Amino acid sequence: MLRKTLCLVTLAVVLILVTACSSSKQANLTAADKGSQVEVKVGEQLVITLDGNPSTGYTWEAKDLDTTMFEQVGDPVFSSSNPGLVGSGGTLTLTFKALKAGTVTLTLVYHRPWETGADPIDTFAVTVKVK
């Protein structure tokens, strides 16, 4: 009985270690990282969380995304700072996956996408080195 328990515990530990080692890593960025440089590896994700309020029509969006270097993973995800209050602000999280090695500036703009010719009300840019 003790031997079976020991084997099961050992197997569980091995599975946890294998899962932890094989899980993809990510770099998490916020407004404080604006203008900085970050390094990620090919296949890793870059997760950027910025203040926003989609109820105003504004959203964060990649500007001139180099699709040979990155792909956007899903749509921006909004999290309200006050879920009980309709129209309250919060954060928008955008996720990008690094596709190949190189260095590029990733730029996001906070704008109303349908307002052509209007300047964004905010911009976020980081230099990303993909290894």
Contacts in CASP RR format, 6 or more apart in sequence:
PFRMAT RR
TARGET T0000
AUTHOR 0000-0000-0000
METHOD contacts of the structure
MODEL  1
MLRKTLCLVTLAVVLILVTACSSSKQANLTAADKGSQVEVKVGEQLVITL
DGNPSTGYTWEAKDLDTTMFEQVGDPVFSSSNPGLVGSGGTLTLTFKALK
AGTVTLTLVYHRPWETGADPIDTFAVTVKVK
24 43 0 8 1.000
24 44 0 8 1.000
24 45 0 8 1.000
25 40 0 8 1.000
25 41 0 8 1.000
25 44 0 8 1.000
25 45 0 8 1.000
26 40 0 8 1.000
26 44 0 8 1.000
26 45 0 8 1.000
26 46 0 8 1.000
26 47 0 8 1.000
26 95 0 8 1.000
27 38 0 8 1.000
27 39 0 8 1.000
27 40 0 8 1.000
27 44 0 8 1.000
27 45 0 8 1.000
27 46 0 8 1.000
27 47 0 8 1.000
28 47 0 8 1.000
28 49 0 8 1.000
29 36 0 8 1.000
29 38 0 8 1.000
29 46 0 8 1.000
29 47 0 8 1.000
29 48 0 8 1.000
29 49 0 8 1.000
29 126 0 8 1.000
30 48 0 8 1.000
30 49 0 8 1.000
30 50 0 8 1.000
31 50 0 8 1.000
31 51 0 8 1.000
31 124 0 8 1.000
33 126 0 8 1.000
34 124 0 8 1.000
34 125 0 8 1.000
34 126 0 8 1.000
35 125 0 8 1.000
35 126 0 8 1.000
35 127 0 8 1.000
36 126 0 8 1.000
36 127 0 8 1.000
37 126 0 8 1.000
37 127 0 8 1.000
37 128 0 8 1.000
37 129 0 8 1.000
38 46 0 8 1.000
38 126 0 8 1.000
38 127 0 8 1.000
38 128 0 8 1.000
38 129 0 8 1.000
39 128 0 8 1.000
39 129 0 8 1.000
39 130 0 8 1.000
39 131 0 8 1.000
40 46 0 8 1.000
40 98 0 8 1.000
40 128 0 8 1.000
40 129 0 8 1.000
40 130 0 8 1.000
40 131 0 8 1.000
41 98 0 8 1.000
41 130 0 8 1.000
41 131 0 8 1.000
42 98 0 8 1.000
42 99 0 8 1.000
42 100 0 8 1.000
42 101 0 8 1.000
42 130 0 8 1.000
42 131 0 8 1.000
43 97 0 8 1.000
43 98 0 8 1.000
43 99 0 8 1.000
44 97 0 8 1.000
44 98 0 8 1.000
45 73 0 8 1.000
45 95 0 8 1.000
45 96 0 8 1.000
45 97 0 8 1.000
45 98 0 8 1.000
46 70 0 8 1.000
46 95 0 8 1.000
46 96 0 8 1.000
46 97 0 8 1.000
46 98 0 8 1.000
46 106 0 8 1.000
46 128 0 8 1.000
47 93 0 8 1.000
47 94 0 8 1.000
47 95 0 8 1.000
48 60 0 8 1.000
48 93 0 8 1.000
48 94 0 8 1.000
48 95 0 8 1.000
48 96 0 8 1.000
48 108 0 8 1.000
48 124 0 8 1.000
48 126 0 8 1.000
49 91 0 8 1.000
49 92 0 8 1.000
49 93 0 8 1.000
50 60 0 8 1.000
50 91 0 8 1.000
50 92 0 8 1.000
50 94 0 8 1.000
50 108 0 8 1.000
50 110 0 8 1.000
50 124 0 8 1.000
51 89 0 8 1.000
51 90 0 8 1.000
51 91 0 8 1.000
51 92 0 8 1.000
52 58 0 8 1.000
52 59 0 8 1.000
52 60 0 8 1.000
52 78 0 8 1.000
52 89 0 8 1.000
52 90 0 8 1.000
52 91 0 8 1.000
52 92 0 8 1.000
52 110 0 8 1.000
53 87 0 8 1.000
53 88 0 8 1.000
53 89 0 8 1.000
53 90 0 8 1.000
54 78 0 8 1.000
54 92 0 8 1.000
55 86 0 8 1.000
55 87 0 8 1.000
55 88 0 8 1.000
55 89 0 8 1.000
57 112 0 8 1.000
58 110 0 8 1.000
58 111 0 8 1.000
58 112 0 8 1.000
58 121 0 8 1.000
59 76 0 8 1.000
59 92 0 8 1.000
59 110 0 8 1.000
59 111 0 8 1.000
59 112 0 8 1.000
59 113 0 8 1.000
60 76 0 8 1.000
60 92 0 8 1.000
60 94 0 8 1.000
60 108 0 8 1.000
60 109 0 8 1.000
60 110 0 8 1.000
60 124 0 8 1.000
61 76 0 8 1.000
61 108 0 8 1.000
61 109 0 8 1.000
61 111 0 8 1.000
61 113 0 8 1.000
62 70 0 8 1.000
62 72 0 8 1.000
62 94 0 8 1.000
62 96 0 8 1.000
62 106 0 8 1.000
62 107 0 8 1.000
62 108 0 8 1.000
63 107 0 8 1.000
63 108 0 8 1.000
63 109 0 8 1.000
63 123 0 8 1.000
64 107 0 8 1.000
65 72 0 8 1.000
65 96 0 8 1.000
65 106 0 8 1.000
66 104 0 8 1.000
68 99 0 8 1.000
68 100 0 8 1.000
69 98 0 8 1.000
69 99 0 8 1.000
69 100 0 8 1.000
69 102 0 8 1.000
69 104 0 8 1.000
69 128 0 8 1.000
69 130 0 8 1.000
70 96 0 8 1.000
70 97 0 8 1.000
70 98 0 8 1.000
70 99 0 8 1.000
70 104 0 8 1.000
70 106 0 8 1.000
70 128 0 8 1.000
71 96 0 8 1.000
71 97 0 8 1.000
71 99 0 8 1.000
72 94 0 8 1.000
72 95 0 8 1.000
72 96 0 8 1.000
73 95 0 8 1.000
73 96 0 8 1.000
73 97 0 8 1.000
74 95 0 8 1.000
76 92 0 8 1.000
76 93 0 8 1.000
76 94 0 8 1.000
77 92 0 8 1.000
77 93 0 8 1.000
78 90 0 8 1.000
78 91 0 8 1.000
78 92 0 8 1.000
79 90 0 8 1.000
79 91 0 8 1.000
79 93 0 8 1.000
80 88 0 8 1.000
80 89 0 8 1.000
80 90 0 8 1.000
81 88 0 8 1.000
81 89 0 8 1.000
81 90 0 8 1.000
81 91 0 8 1.000
82 88 0 8 1.000
82 89 0 8 1.000
82 90 0 8 1.000
94 108 0 8 1.000
96 106 0 8 1.000
98 128 0 8 1.000
98 130 0 8 1.000
99 130 0 8 1.000
100 130 0 8 1.000
101 130 0 8 1.000
101 131 0 8 1.000
102 129 0 8 1.000
102 130 0 8 1.000
102 131 0 8 1.000
103 127 0 8 1.000
103 128 0 8 1.000
103 129 0 8 1.000
103 130 0 8 1.000
104 127 0 8 1.000
104 128 0 8 1.000
104 130 0 8 1.000
105 125 0 8 1.000
105 126 0 8 1.000
105 127 0 8 1.000
105 128 0 8 1.000
106 125 0 8 1.000
106 126 0 8 1.000
106 127 0 8 1.000
106 128 0 8 1.000
107 123 0 8 1.000
107 124 0 8 1.000
107 125 0 8 1.000
108 123 0 8 1.000
108 124 0 8 1.000
108 125 0 8 1.000
109 120 0 8 1.000
109 122 0 8 1.000
109 123 0 8 1.000
109 124 0 8 1.000
110 120 0 8 1.000
110 121 0 8 1.000
110 122 0 8 1.000
110 123 0 8 1.000
110 124 0 8 1.000
111 118 0 8 1.000
111 119 0 8 1.000
111 120 0 8 1.000
111 121 0 8 1.000
112 118 0 8 1.000
END
